[in-house]
Amino acid sequence: MSWSALAWAVRQQLPSTQKLVLIMLAERHNSDTGRCDPSHERLAEDCGLTRRSVMDQVKKLEESGYIRAMNRAKGALKLSNHYVLNLSFGVPEKAPALPNDPFLVVKHVHQGGETGSPGVVNHVPNVVNDVHQGGEAGSHKPVTEPVKEPLKKERAPRMAAPALPRPDGVTEQTWADWLALRKAKNAPVSMTVLTLAIAEAEKASLDLENFLQIWCLRGSQGLQADWLKPADLTGRPKTSKTPVRDNFGGVNYGQARKI
């Protein structure tokens, strides 16, 4: 996870579904290697959306300039896309360099017609495969060097994320039910997911306890305020702010919400 990328994603003013996809891309971004290549299926699981919906939101984010999706392939086999997060969009950040990925397919985009125009490739280095073997000037014979297959690196096992403490104002039973639901859906339980849940609860004018109860009753992988029906809100008190302290269990979720 890249904290700078995550902080950048949370600050963006986007529709809730686009913002959710952008945040999950930032959470999958490796700040050390620059790699960010989750599959559409993985993003769908992280966001609680369908694969088709994830693909639509990725396209909108790319058209808006927040990300750049680059194809990856190993021979004829198509791999998951690599995503470049445009951290200079909105808040100035140094744009990340492309990772050292032997399967990355780089497409040159031409945006101008004159030499020196941005986005125009005006020079391609010459590749020389000639070896001089004769006595006459200019006597060269082309040779083809064998192609070396890139070494496959074994991925280190992912470290399990530390368990989040139960927020103040949420009962032990509701918290246990929500954790069980996330586990059944094979969905992550992270500070990012909880921060988004708090934000959606505020949109629905509900406290976090009631919002999580509705979530558990619906049995869905994700939940947004826009998805709630009048029947879901019947008999539940509304509040202007979620009564969750800024600091509980040693984790400052209020500060994360203000990023």
ChimeraX commands (.cxc) that place a marker at each C-alpha (Angstrom):
marker #1 position 0.00,0.00,0.00 radius 0.5
marker #1 position 1.16,3.53,-0.77 radius 0.5
marker #1 position 0.03,5.99,1.92 radius 0.5
marker #1 position 0.70,9.00,-0.31 radius 0.5
marker #1 position -1.38,7.48,-3.11 radius 0.5
marker #1 position -4.17,6.57,-0.67 radius 0.5
marker #1 position -4.21,10.07,0.82 radius 0.5
marker #1 position -4.36,11.54,-2.69 radius 0.5
marker #1 position -7.25,9.29,-3.70 radius 0.5
marker #1 position -9.31,10.11,-0.60 radius 0.5
marker #1 position -8.98,13.86,-1.30 radius 0.5
marker #1 position -10.44,13.70,-4.80 radius 0.5
marker #1 position -13.97,15.06,-5.35 radius 0.5
marker #1 position -15.63,12.25,-7.30 radius 0.5
marker #1 position -18.92,10.34,-7.38 radius 0.5
marker #1 position -18.93,7.72,-4.64 radius 0.5
marker #1 position -18.49,4.69,-6.93 radius 0.5
marker #1 position -15.61,6.23,-8.89 radius 0.5
marker #1 position -13.94,7.34,-5.66 radius 0.5
marker #1 position -14.28,3.86,-4.19 radius 0.5
marker #1 position -12.55,2.29,-7.22 radius 0.5
marker #1 position -9.80,4.95,-7.13 radius 0.5
marker #1 position -9.17,4.36,-3.41 radius 0.5
marker #1 position -8.94,0.60,-3.90 radius 0.5
marker #1 position -6.47,1.13,-6.77 radius 0.5
marker #1 position -4.39,3.30,-4.44 radius 0.5
marker #1 position -4.56,0.60,-1.77 radius 0.5
marker #1 position -3.20,-1.92,-4.30 radius 0.5
marker #1 position -0.39,0.46,-5.35 radius 0.5
marker #1 position 3.10,-0.66,-4.27 radius 0.5
marker #1 position 5.14,2.44,-3.40 radius 0.5
marker #1 position 8.43,0.51,-3.51 radius 0.5
marker #1 position 8.08,-1.09,-6.97 radius 0.5
marker #1 position 5.46,1.17,-8.58 radius 0.5
marker #1 position 3.39,-1.90,-9.44 radius 0.5
marker #1 position -0.39,-1.51,-9.49 radius 0.5
marker #1 position -1.96,-4.29,-11.54 radius 0.5
marker #1 position -5.02,-5.77,-9.79 radius 0.5
marker #1 position -7.41,-7.66,-12.04 radius 0.5
marker #1 position -10.97,-6.49,-12.65 radius 0.5
marker #1 position -12.17,-9.44,-10.56 radius 0.5
marker #1 position -9.95,-8.40,-7.62 radius 0.5
marker #1 position -11.17,-4.79,-7.80 radius 0.5
marker #1 position -14.77,-6.02,-7.94 radius 0.5
marker #1 position -14.23,-8.02,-4.73 radius 0.5
marker #1 position -12.50,-5.09,-3.00 radius 0.5
marker #1 position -15.23,-2.59,-3.94 radius 0.5
marker #1 position -18.27,-4.83,-3.61 radius 0.5
marker #1 position -19.20,-4.12,-7.23 radius 0.5
marker #1 position -19.71,-6.16,-10.36 radius 0.5
marker #1 position -16.87,-6.66,-12.81 radius 0.5
marker #1 position -18.78,-4.68,-15.46 radius 0.5
marker #1 position -19.28,-1.77,-13.06 radius 0.5
marker #1 position -15.56,-1.75,-12.15 radius 0.5
marker #1 position -14.60,-1.63,-15.83 radius 0.5
marker #1 position -16.99,1.29,-16.41 radius 0.5
marker #1 position -15.59,3.27,-13.45 radius 0.5
marker #1 position -11.98,2.61,-14.53 radius 0.5
marker #1 position -12.81,3.94,-17.99 radius 0.5
marker #1 position -14.37,7.11,-16.49 radius 0.5
marker #1 position -11.36,7.65,-14.22 radius 0.5
marker #1 position -9.00,7.30,-17.17 radius 0.5
marker #1 position -11.06,9.68,-19.32 radius 0.5
marker #1 position -11.05,12.24,-16.48 radius 0.5
marker #1 position -7.25,12.04,-16.18 radius 0.5
marker #1 position -6.96,10.48,-12.69 radius 0.5
marker #1 position -5.37,7.24,-13.90 radius 0.5
marker #1 position -3.78,5.69,-16.97 radius 0.5
marker #1 position -4.54,2.04,-17.74 radius 0.5
marker #1 position -1.78,0.22,-19.64 radius 0.5
marker #1 position -2.14,-3.22,-21.19 radius 0.5
marker #1 position 0.14,-6.07,-20.11 radius 0.5
marker #1 position 0.74,-9.25,-22.04 radius 0.5
marker #1 position 2.99,-12.30,-22.01 radius 0.5
marker #1 position 3.19,-13.30,-25.64 radius 0.5
marker #1 position -0.39,-13.91,-26.79 radius 0.5
marker #1 position -1.65,-14.14,-23.19 radius 0.5
marker #1 position -3.32,-10.95,-21.96 radius 0.5
marker #1 position -2.54,-10.09,-18.33 radius 0.5
marker #1 position -4.22,-7.67,-15.95 radius 0.5
marker #1 position -3.74,-3.97,-16.68 radius 0.5
marker #1 position -1.08,-1.83,-15.03 radius 0.5
marker #1 position -2.53,1.40,-13.61 radius 0.5
marker #1 position -0.54,4.63,-13.34 radius 0.5
marker #1 position -2.01,6.94,-10.70 radius 0.5
marker #1 position -1.75,10.59,-11.72 radius 0.5
marker #1 position -0.73,11.93,-8.31 radius 0.5
marker #1 position -0.05,15.35,-9.81 radius 0.5
marker #1 position -3.76,15.71,-10.58 radius 0.5
marker #1 position -5.21,18.07,-7.95 radius 0.5
marker #1 position -2.44,17.97,-5.34 radius 0.5
marker #1 position 1.12,18.21,-6.71 radius 0.5
marker #1 position 2.92,14.90,-6.39 radius 0.5
marker #1 position 5.85,13.46,-8.26 radius 0.5
marker #1 position 4.49,11.21,-10.99 radius 0.5
marker #1 position 5.64,7.60,-10.43 radius 0.5
marker #1 position 8.04,6.04,-12.90 radius 0.5
marker #1 position 6.92,2.98,-14.82 radius 0.5
marker #1 position 7.84,-0.25,-13.00 radius 0.5
marker #1 position 10.44,-2.67,-14.29 radius 0.5
marker #1 position 7.87,-5.06,-15.72 radius 0.5
marker #1 position 9.04,-7.18,-18.72 radius 0.5
marker #1 position 5.41,-7.85,-19.73 radius 0.5
marker #1 position 4.35,-4.17,-19.88 radius 0.5
marker #1 position 3.07,-3.13,-23.34 radius 0.5
marker #1 position 3.90,0.57,-23.82 radius 0.5
marker #1 position 1.71,2.49,-26.25 radius 0.5
marker #1 position 3.07,5.79,-27.57 radius 0.5
marker #1 position 0.32,8.42,-27.68 radius 0.5
marker #1 position 0.84,11.19,-30.24 radius 0.5
marker #1 position -0.74,14.49,-29.24 radius 0.5
marker #1 position 1.05,16.85,-31.65 radius 0.5
marker #1 position 2.42,16.91,-35.16 radius 0.5
marker #1 position 5.58,18.95,-34.79 radius 0.5
marker #1 position 8.98,18.07,-33.46 radius 0.5
marker #1 position 9.14,18.67,-29.74 radius 0.5
marker #1 position 5.36,18.54,-29.25 radius 0.5
marker #1 position 4.34,16.91,-25.95 radius 0.5
marker #1 position 3.51,13.24,-26.27 radius 0.5
marker #1 position 5.27,12.81,-29.65 radius 0.5
marker #1 position 8.02,10.25,-29.98 radius 0.5
marker #1 position 10.53,11.93,-32.31 radius 0.5
marker #1 position 13.44,9.58,-31.83 radius 0.5
marker #1 position 13.71,5.82,-31.75 radius 0.5
marker #1 position 17.15,4.41,-30.87 radius 0.5
marker #1 position 18.67,2.24,-33.60 radius 0.5
marker #1 position 19.09,-1.42,-32.75 radius 0.5
marker #1 position 22.29,-2.82,-34.31 radius 0.5
marker #1 position 22.56,-6.55,-34.80 radius 0.5
marker #1 position 25.47,-6.38,-37.28 radius 0.5
marker #1 position 28.88,-7.98,-36.86 radius 0.5
marker #1 position 31.78,-7.02,-39.22 radius 0.5
marker #1 position 33.31,-10.24,-40.47 radius 0.5
marker #1 position 34.82,-9.22,-43.86 radius 0.5
marker #1 position 37.89,-7.36,-45.00 radius 0.5
marker #1 position 36.03,-4.77,-47.01 radius 0.5
marker #1 position 34.62,-1.59,-45.62 radius 0.5
marker #1 position 30.94,-1.94,-44.86 radius 0.5
marker #1 position 31.00,-5.74,-45.01 radius 0.5
marker #1 position 28.48,-6.66,-42.35 radius 0.5
marker #1 position 26.39,-9.71,-41.79 radius 0.5
marker #1 position 23.23,-9.56,-39.67 radius 0.5
marker #1 position 23.09,-11.89,-36.75 radius 0.5
marker #1 position 20.23,-12.57,-34.37 radius 0.5
marker #1 position 20.98,-12.89,-30.70 radius 0.5
marker #1 position 19.01,-15.42,-28.66 radius 0.5
marker #1 position 16.16,-13.97,-26.66 radius 0.5
marker #1 position 16.61,-14.37,-22.94 radius 0.5
marker #1 position 13.46,-15.19,-21.04 radius 0.5
marker #1 position 13.02,-13.00,-17.94 radius 0.5
marker #1 position 13.52,-14.74,-14.64 radius 0.5
marker #1 position 10.32,-15.35,-12.74 radius 0.5
marker #1 position 10.37,-13.85,-9.27 radius 0.5
marker #1 position 8.45,-15.59,-6.57 radius 0.5
marker #1 position 6.10,-13.28,-4.77 radius 0.5
marker #1 position 6.51,-13.05,-1.05 radius 0.5
marker #1 position 3.40,-14.09,0.90 radius 0.5
marker #1 position 1.22,-11.13,1.81 radius 0.5
marker #1 position 1.26,-10.12,5.44 radius 0.5
marker #1 position -2.11,-10.27,7.15 radius 0.5
marker #1 position -3.45,-6.83,8.04 radius 0.5
marker #1 position -3.73,-6.12,11.79 radius 0.5
marker #1 position -7.22,-6.50,13.24 radius 0.5
marker #1 position -9.13,-3.24,13.60 radius 0.5
marker #1 position -10.47,-2.35,17.04 radius 0.5
marker #1 position -14.22,-2.04,17.48 radius 0.5
marker #1 position -15.30,1.61,17.08 radius 0.5
marker #1 position -16.98,3.38,19.96 radius 0.5
marker #1 position -20.74,3.43,19.55 radius 0.5
marker #1 position -20.83,0.04,17.81 radius 0.5
marker #1 position -21.98,-2.95,19.87 radius 0.5
marker #1 position -19.90,-6.10,20.07 radius 0.5
marker #1 position -22.67,-8.13,18.38 radius 0.5
marker #1 position -23.01,-5.75,15.40 radius 0.5
marker #1 position -19.22,-5.55,15.00 radius 0.5
marker #1 position -18.89,-9.36,15.12 radius 0.5
marker #1 position -21.72,-9.80,12.57 radius 0.5
marker #1 position -20.15,-7.27,10.19 radius 0.5
marker #1 position -16.69,-8.90,10.46 radius 0.5
marker #1 position -18.27,-12.30,9.77 radius 0.5
marker #1 position -20.03,-10.91,6.69 radius 0.5
marker #1 position -16.78,-9.43,5.32 radius 0.5
marker #1 position -15.03,-12.75,5.90 radius 0.5
marker #1 position -17.81,-14.68,4.14 radius 0.5
marker #1 position -17.53,-12.33,1.16 radius 0.5
marker #1 position -13.71,-12.67,1.17 radius 0.5
marker #1 position -13.59,-8.87,1.43 radius 0.5
marker #1 position -10.88,-6.81,3.19 radius 0.5
marker #1 position -11.38,-5.23,6.60 radius 0.5
marker #1 position -9.14,-2.18,6.56 radius 0.5
marker #1 position -9.00,1.40,7.77 radius 0.5
marker #1 position -9.96,2.50,4.26 radius 0.5
marker #1 position -13.14,0.38,4.20 radius 0.5
marker #1 position -14.16,1.57,7.69 radius 0.5
marker #1 position -13.48,5.20,6.77 radius 0.5
marker #1 position -15.73,4.86,3.72 radius 0.5
marker #1 position -18.43,3.21,5.86 radius 0.5
marker #1 position -18.35,6.16,8.27 radius 0.5
marker #1 position -18.65,8.59,5.35 radius 0.5
marker #1 position -21.61,6.70,3.85 radius 0.5
marker #1 position -23.31,6.55,7.26 radius 0.5
marker #1 position -23.03,10.32,7.52 radius 0.5
marker #1 position -24.57,10.70,4.05 radius 0.5
marker #1 position -27.53,8.58,5.15 radius 0.5
marker #1 position -27.84,10.55,8.44 radius 0.5
marker #1 position -27.29,7.35,10.42 radius 0.5
marker #1 position -24.88,6.45,13.16 radius 0.5
marker #1 position -22.33,3.75,12.40 radius 0.5
marker #1 position -24.16,1.17,14.55 radius 0.5
marker #1 position -27.39,1.38,12.53 radius 0.5
marker #1 position -25.54,1.61,9.20 radius 0.5
marker #1 position -23.61,-1.61,9.92 radius 0.5
marker #1 position -26.81,-3.34,11.09 radius 0.5
marker #1 position -28.49,-2.51,7.76 radius 0.5
marker #1 position -25.38,-3.72,5.94 radius 0.5
marker #1 position -25.52,-7.07,7.75 radius 0.5
marker #1 position -29.27,-7.47,7.13 radius 0.5
marker #1 position -28.79,-6.86,3.41 radius 0.5
marker #1 position -25.91,-9.34,3.29 radius 0.5
marker #1 position -24.11,-7.44,0.55 radius 0.5
marker #1 position -20.36,-7.09,0.09 radius 0.5
marker #1 position -20.60,-3.30,-0.02 radius 0.5
marker #1 position -23.12,-0.65,0.94 radius 0.5
marker #1 position -23.57,2.99,-0.05 radius 0.5
marker #1 position -26.03,5.57,1.20 radius 0.5
marker #1 position -27.57,5.88,-2.27 radius 0.5
marker #1 position -28.53,2.20,-2.21 radius 0.5
marker #1 position -30.69,2.44,0.92 radius 0.5
marker #1 position -34.45,2.08,0.55 radius 0.5
marker #1 position -37.12,3.64,2.77 radius 0.5
marker #1 position -37.79,0.20,4.26 radius 0.5
marker #1 position -34.16,0.01,5.43 radius 0.5
marker #1 position -34.53,3.26,7.39 radius 0.5
marker #1 position -37.87,2.50,9.03 radius 0.5
marker #1 position -37.64,2.79,12.81 radius 0.5
marker #1 position -34.02,3.90,12.79 radius 0.5
marker #1 position -33.07,7.25,14.34 radius 0.5
marker #1 position -31.41,9.78,12.09 radius 0.5
marker #1 position -28.49,11.88,13.18 radius 0.5
marker #1 position -26.62,14.76,11.59 radius 0.5
marker #1 position -23.23,13.28,12.44 radius 0.5
marker #1 position -22.02,9.78,13.12 radius 0.5
marker #1 position -21.34,9.56,16.88 radius 0.5
marker #1 position -17.92,8.02,16.49 radius 0.5
marker #1 position -14.99,9.51,18.38 radius 0.5
marker #1 position -12.03,10.77,16.39 radius 0.5
marker #1 position -9.71,8.47,18.28 radius 0.5
marker #1 position -10.58,4.97,19.47 radius 0.5
marker #1 position -8.48,1.92,20.01 radius 0.5
marker #1 position -5.33,3.89,19.17 radius 0.5
marker #1 position -6.46,4.47,15.54 radius 0.5
marker #1 position -7.42,8.00,14.52 radius 0.5
marker #1 position -10.23,7.37,12.02 radius 0.5
marker #1 position -11.37,10.97,12.23 radius 0.5
marker #1 position -8.03,12.12,10.84 radius 0.5
marker #1 position -8.22,9.52,8.05 radius 0.5
marker #1 position -11.68,10.85,7.18 radius 0.5
marker #1 position -10.24,14.37,6.76 radius 0.5
marker #1 position -7.44,13.33,4.36 radius 0.5
marker link #1:1,2 radius 0.2
marker link #1:2,3 radius 0.2
marker link #1:3,4 radius 0.2
marker link #1:4,5 radius 0.2
marker link #1:5,6 radius 0.2
marker link #1:6,7 radius 0.2
marker link #1:7,8 radius 0.2
marker link #1:8,9 radius 0.2
marker link #1:9,10 radius 0.2
marker link #1:10,11 radius 0.2
marker link #1:11,12 radius 0.2
marker link #1:12,13 radius 0.2
marker link #1:13,14 radius 0.2
marker link #1:14,15 radius 0.2
marker link #1:15,16 radius 0.2
marker link #1:16,17 radius 0.2
marker link #1:17,18 radius 0.2
marker link #1:18,19 radius 0.2
marker link #1:19,20 radius 0.2
marker link #1:20,21 radius 0.2
marker link #1:21,22 radius 0.2
marker link #1:22,23 radius 0.2
marker link #1:23,24 radius 0.2
marker link #1:24,25 radius 0.2
marker link #1:25,26 radius 0.2
marker link #1:26,27 radius 0.2
marker link #1:27,28 radius 0.2
marker link #1:28,29 radius 0.2
marker link #1:29,30 radius 0.2
marker link #1:30,31 radius 0.2
marker link #1:31,32 radius 0.2
marker link #1:32,33 radius 0.2
marker link #1:33,34 radius 0.2
marker link #1:34,35 radius 0.2
marker link #1:35,36 radius 0.2
marker link #1:36,37 radius 0.2
marker link #1:37,38 radius 0.2
marker link #1:38,39 radius 0.2
marker link #1:39,40 radius 0.2
marker link #1:40,41 radius 0.2
marker link #1:41,42 radius 0.2
marker link #1:42,43 radius 0.2
marker link #1:43,44 radius 0.2
marker link #1:44,45 radius 0.2
marker link #1:45,46 radius 0.2
marker link #1:46,47 radius 0.2
marker link #1:47,48 radius 0.2
marker link #1:48,49 radius 0.2
marker link #1:49,50 radius 0.2
marker link #1:50,51 radius 0.2
marker link #1:51,52 radius 0.2
marker link #1:52,53 radius 0.2
marker link #1:53,54 radius 0.2
marker link #1:54,55 radius 0.2
marker link #1:55,56 radius 0.2
marker link #1:56,57 radius 0.2
marker link #1:57,58 radius 0.2
marker link #1:58,59 radius 0.2
marker link #1:59,60 radius 0.2
marker link #1:60,61 radius 0.2
marker link #1:61,62 radius 0.2
marker link #1:62,63 radius 0.2
marker link #1:63,64 radius 0.2
marker link #1:64,65 radius 0.2
marker link #1:65,66 radius 0.2
marker link #1:66,67 radius 0.2
marker link #1:67,68 radius 0.2
marker link #1:68,69 radius 0.2
marker link #1:69,70 radius 0.2
marker link #1:70,71 radius 0.2
marker link #1:71,72 radius 0.2
marker link #1:72,73 radius 0.2
marker link #1:73,74 radius 0.2
marker link #1:74,75 radius 0.2
marker link #1:75,76 radius 0.2
marker link #1:76,77 radius 0.2
marker link #1:77,78 radius 0.2
marker link #1:78,79 radius 0.2
marker link #1:79,80 radius 0.2
marker link #1:80,81 radius 0.2
marker link #1:81,82 radius 0.2
marker link #1:82,83 radius 0.2
marker link #1:83,84 radius 0.2
marker link #1:84,85 radius 0.2
marker link #1:85,86 radius 0.2
marker link #1:86,87 radius 0.2
marker link #1:87,88 radius 0.2
marker link #1:88,89 radius 0.2
marker link #1:89,90 radius 0.2
marker link #1:90,91 radius 0.2
marker link #1:91,92 radius 0.2
marker link #1:92,93 radius 0.2
marker link #1:93,94 radius 0.2
marker link #1:94,95 radius 0.2
marker link #1:95,96 radius 0.2
marker link #1:96,97 radius 0.2
marker link #1:97,98 radius 0.2
marker link #1:98,99 radius 0.2
marker link #1:99,100 radius 0.2
marker link #1:100,101 radius 0.2
marker link #1:101,102 radius 0.2
marker link #1:102,103 radius 0.2
marker link #1:103,104 radius 0.2
marker link #1:104,105 radius 0.2
marker link #1:105,106 radius 0.2
marker link #1:106,107 radius 0.2
marker link #1:107,108 radius 0.2
marker link #1:108,109 radius 0.2
marker link #1:109,110 radius 0.2
marker link #1:110,111 radius 0.2
marker link #1:111,112 radius 0.2
marker link #1:112,113 radius 0.2
marker link #1:113,114 radius 0.2
marker link #1:114,115 radius 0.2
marker link #1:115,116 radius 0.2
marker link #1:116,117 radius 0.2
marker link #1:117,118 radius 0.2
marker link #1:118,119 radius 0.2
marker link #1:119,120 radius 0.2
marker link #1:120,121 radius 0.2
marker link #1:121,122 radius 0.2
marker link #1:122,123 radius 0.2
marker link #1:123,124 radius 0.2
marker link #1:124,125 radius 0.2
marker link #1:125,126 radius 0.2
marker link #1:126,127 radius 0.2
marker link #1:127,128 radius 0.2
marker link #1:128,129 radius 0.2
marker link #1:129,130 radius 0.2
marker link #1:130,131 radius 0.2
marker link #1:131,132 radius 0.2
marker link #1:132,133 radius 0.2
marker link #1:133,134 radius 0.2
marker link #1:134,135 radius 0.2
marker link #1:135,136 radius 0.2
marker link #1:136,137 radius 0.2
marker link #1:137,138 radius 0.2
marker link #1:138,139 radius 0.2
marker link #1:139,140 radius 0.2
marker link #1:140,141 radius 0.2
marker link #1:141,142 radius 0.2
marker link #1:142,143 radius 0.2
marker link #1:143,144 radius 0.2
marker link #1:144,145 radius 0.2
marker link #1:145,146 radius 0.2
marker link #1:146,147 radius 0.2
marker link #1:147,148 radius 0.2
marker link #1:148,149 radius 0.2
marker link #1:149,150 radius 0.2
marker link #1:150,151 radius 0.2
marker link #1:151,152 radius 0.2
marker link #1:152,153 radius 0.2
marker link #1:153,154 radius 0.2
marker link #1:154,155 radius 0.2
marker link #1:155,156 radius 0.2
marker link #1:156,157 radius 0.2
marker link #1:157,158 radius 0.2
marker link #1:158,159 radius 0.2
marker link #1:159,160 radius 0.2
marker link #1:160,161 radius 0.2
marker link #1:161,162 radius 0.2
marker link #1:162,163 radius 0.2
marker link #1:163,164 radius 0.2
marker link #1:164,165 radius 0.2
marker link #1:165,166 radius 0.2
marker link #1:166,167 radius 0.2
marker link #1:167,168 radius 0.2
marker link #1:168,169 radius 0.2
marker link #1:169,170 radius 0.2
marker link #1:170,171 radius 0.2
marker link #1:171,172 radius 0.2
marker link #1:172,173 radius 0.2
marker link #1:173,174 radius 0.2
marker link #1:174,175 radius 0.2
marker link #1:175,176 radius 0.2
marker link #1:176,177 radius 0.2
marker link #1:177,178 radius 0.2
marker link #1:178,179 radius 0.2
marker link #1:179,180 radius 0.2
marker link #1:180,181 radius 0.2
marker link #1:181,182 radius 0.2
marker link #1:182,183 radius 0.2
marker link #1:183,184 radius 0.2
marker link #1:184,185 radius 0.2
marker link #1:185,186 radius 0.2
marker link #1:186,187 radius 0.2
marker link #1:187,188 radius 0.2
marker link #1:188,189 radius 0.2
marker link #1:189,190 radius 0.2
marker link #1:190,191 radius 0.2
marker link #1:191,192 radius 0.2
marker link #1:192,193 radius 0.2
marker link #1:193,194 radius 0.2
marker link #1:194,195 radius 0.2
marker link #1:195,196 radius 0.2
marker link #1:196,197 radius 0.2
marker link #1:197,198 radius 0.2
marker link #1:198,199 radius 0.2
marker link #1:199,200 radius 0.2
marker link #1:200,201 radius 0.2
marker link #1:201,202 radius 0.2
marker link #1:202,203 radius 0.2
marker link #1:203,204 radius 0.2
marker link #1:204,205 radius 0.2
marker link #1:205,206 radius 0.2
marker link #1:206,207 radius 0.2
marker link #1:207,208 radius 0.2
marker link #1:208,209 radius 0.2
marker link #1:209,210 radius 0.2
marker link #1:210,211 radius 0.2
marker link #1:211,212 radius 0.2
marker link #1:212,213 radius 0.2
marker link #1:213,214 radius 0.2
marker link #1:214,215 radius 0.2
marker link #1:215,216 radius 0.2
marker link #1:216,217 radius 0.2
marker link #1:217,218 radius 0.2
marker link #1:218,219 radius 0.2
marker link #1:219,220 radius 0.2
marker link #1:220,221 radius 0.2
marker link #1:221,222 radius 0.2
marker link #1:222,223 radius 0.2
marker link #1:223,224 radius 0.2
marker link #1:224,225 radius 0.2
marker link #1:225,226 radius 0.2
marker link #1:226,227 radius 0.2
marker link #1:227,228 radius 0.2
marker link #1:228,229 radius 0.2
marker link #1:229,230 radius 0.2
marker link #1:230,231 radius 0.2
marker link #1:231,232 radius 0.2
marker link #1:232,233 radius 0.2
marker link #1:233,234 radius 0.2
marker link #1:234,235 radius 0.2
marker link #1:235,236 radius 0.2
marker link #1:236,237 radius 0.2
marker link #1:237,238 radius 0.2
marker link #1:238,239 radius 0.2
marker link #1:239,240 radius 0.2
marker link #1:240,241 radius 0.2
marker link #1:241,242 radius 0.2
marker link #1:242,243 radius 0.2
marker link #1:243,244 radius 0.2
marker link #1:244,245 radius 0.2
marker link #1:245,246 radius 0.2
marker link #1:246,247 radius 0.2
marker link #1:247,248 radius 0.2
marker link #1:248,249 radius 0.2
marker link #1:249,250 radius 0.2
marker link #1:250,251 radius 0.2
marker link #1:251,252 radius 0.2
marker link #1:252,253 radius 0.2
marker link #1:253,254 radius 0.2
marker link #1:254,255 radius 0.2
marker link #1:255,256 radius 0.2
marker link #1:256,257 radius 0.2
marker link #1:257,258 radius 0.2
marker link #1:258,259 radius 0.2
view
